[in-house]
Amino acid sequence: MTSSPKAIEAREKIRAQFPDDYDAGARAGFTNSPDYPSGFHSWSLERRDAFFAGYNAGRCDRPKINGKNDD
């Protein structure tokens, strides 16, 4: 994944604040899981942002299948 230094810094800051939520999002994105974690809709906006930041990173890290992503 290629990102600007500013984006990398922002992502690292989010991950430092909410490592479990970021990692859960990264796993969900990487495995293409459509499910939200339990209690997701009652989380603070910052926690949901961490989940989606991880989800986006996980989707970008997905291996290519047959030469292309399955999007």
SULTATA-V221249 format. One record per backbone hydrogen bond with DSSP energy under -1.0 kcal/mol. CO is the residue of the C=O (numbers start at 1). NH is the residue of the N-H. E is the energy in kcal/mol with one decimal. If there is no record, write none. Layout:
# SULTATA-V221249
CO/NH/E
CO/NH/E
This chain:
# SULTATA-V221249
4/8/-2.5
5/9/-2.3
6/10/-2.2
7/11/-2.5
8/12/-2.4
9/13/-2.1
10/14/-2.3
11/15/-2.5
12/16/-2.1
13/17/-1.6
14/18/-2.3
18/22/-2.6
19/23/-2.5
20/24/-2.2
21/25/-2.1
22/26/-2.4
23/27/-2.4
24/28/-2.3
25/29/-2.7
26/30/-2.5
27/31/-2.4
28/33/-2.3
37/40/-1.9
39/42/-1.8
40/43/-1.6
44/48/-2.2
45/49/-2.5
46/50/-2.0
47/51/-2.2
48/52/-2.5
49/53/-2.5
50/54/-2.2
51/55/-2.6
52/56/-2.6
53/57/-1.9
54/58/-2.8
55/59/-2.5
56/60/-2.1
57/61/-1.4
65/68/-1.6
68/65/-2.0
